[in-house]
Amino acid sequence: MAVVIFLFVIAAVFLVVALVGPYRLYWQARPHAARQPSDAALAVGRIAAFGVAGVFVLGGCSVQAGIDRATWSASEVREAAEDAAASMAADTQIRRDPTDGYASLIKADVMRAGEDQGPLYRVSVERAGDGHDYEISGGGAATTVCMHVTEEKSAEGGVFVPGADGGSGSSIPEYGLTATVDDGAC
């Protein structure tokens, strides 16, 4: 952030030079008997000062955009979690690994939903307790959000798995998921 402020201060200095005019600044520093620069040279100096100020403003904005892309804000984390909750409700799911629960599915959905909001490698989804509560955070965000997942056995049945003898088999149930997102830890 200090770099951004520094670039904007330098831009402000060049803007003052351009607005005040190099003629006034030049003659306050030089004796009146010295040879005066031409009006064209002073106009070119003023235009150059505006151009340099613009370059420093553009550089400050670029650095700020880079800083913003490298971190998540609290609202971006919440928005990505809400989008992930809506995505999870769209399809039925097979029950996941009991130790992981739906954490990997939630992380994938949050990463998909937050593609343009922050660095994807800084997304963290942790299971909170033994239930289906998950704490979601993004790198740089000061807060986390809590996603509570409720699963309901699907009326469609499930996935049929044929047996080894070809005649018998079993069915793996599918679950419809609904999720709610709240601010703060679970």
Secondary structure in CASP SS format (residue, H / E / C, confidence):
PFRMAT SS
TARGET T0000
AUTHOR 0000-0000-0000
METHOD secondary structure of the structure
MODEL  1
M C 1.00
A H 1.00
V H 1.00
V H 1.00
I H 1.00
F H 1.00
L H 1.00
F H 1.00
V H 1.00
I H 1.00
A H 1.00
A H 1.00
V H 1.00
F H 1.00
L H 1.00
V H 1.00
V H 1.00
A H 1.00
L H 1.00
V H 1.00
G C 1.00
P H 1.00
Y H 1.00
R H 1.00
L H 1.00
Y H 1.00
W H 1.00
Q H 1.00
A H 1.00
R C 1.00
P C 1.00
H C 1.00
A C 1.00
A C 1.00
R C 1.00
Q C 1.00
P C 1.00
S C 1.00
D H 1.00
A H 1.00
A H 1.00
L H 1.00
A H 1.00
V H 1.00
G H 1.00
R H 1.00
I H 1.00
A H 1.00
A H 1.00
F H 1.00
G H 1.00
V H 1.00
A H 1.00
G H 1.00
V H 1.00
F H 1.00
V H 1.00
L H 1.00
G H 1.00
G H 1.00
C H 1.00
S H 1.00
V H 1.00
Q H 1.00
A H 1.00
G H 1.00
I H 1.00
D H 1.00
R H 1.00
A C 1.00
T C 1.00
W C 1.00
S C 1.00
A H 1.00
S H 1.00
E H 1.00
V H 1.00
R H 1.00
E H 1.00
A H 1.00
A H 1.00
E H 1.00
D H 1.00
A H 1.00
A H 1.00
A H 1.00
S H 1.00
M H 1.00
A H 1.00
A H 1.00
D C 1.00
T E 1.00
Q E 1.00
I E 1.00
R C 1.00
R C 1.00
D C 1.00
P C 1.00
T C 1.00
D C 1.00
G C 1.00
Y C 1.00
A H 1.00
S H 1.00
L H 1.00
I H 1.00
K H 1.00
A H 1.00
D H 1.00
V H 1.00
M H 1.00
R H 1.00
A H 1.00
G C 1.00
E C 1.00
D C 1.00
Q C 1.00
G C 1.00
P C 1.00
L H 1.00
Y H 1.00
R H 1.00
V E 1.00
S E 1.00
V E 1.00
E E 1.00
R E 1.00
A C 1.00
G C 1.00
D C 1.00
G C 1.00
H C 1.00
D E 1.00
Y E 1.00
E E 1.00
I E 1.00
S E 1.00
G E 1.00
G C 1.00
G C 1.00
A C 1.00
A C 1.00
T C 1.00
T C 1.00
V E 1.00
C E 1.00
M E 1.00
H E 1.00
V E 1.00
T E 1.00
E E 1.00
E E 1.00
K E 1.00
S E 1.00
A E 1.00
E E 1.00
G E 1.00
G E 1.00
V E 1.00
F E 1.00
V E 1.00
P E 1.00
G C 1.00
A C 1.00
D C 1.00
G C 1.00
G C 1.00
S C 1.00
G E 1.00
S E 1.00
S E 1.00
I E 1.00
P E 1.00
E E 1.00
Y E 1.00
G E 1.00
L E 1.00
T E 1.00
A E 1.00
T E 1.00
V E 1.00
D E 1.00
D E 1.00
G C 1.00
A C 1.00
C C 1.00
END
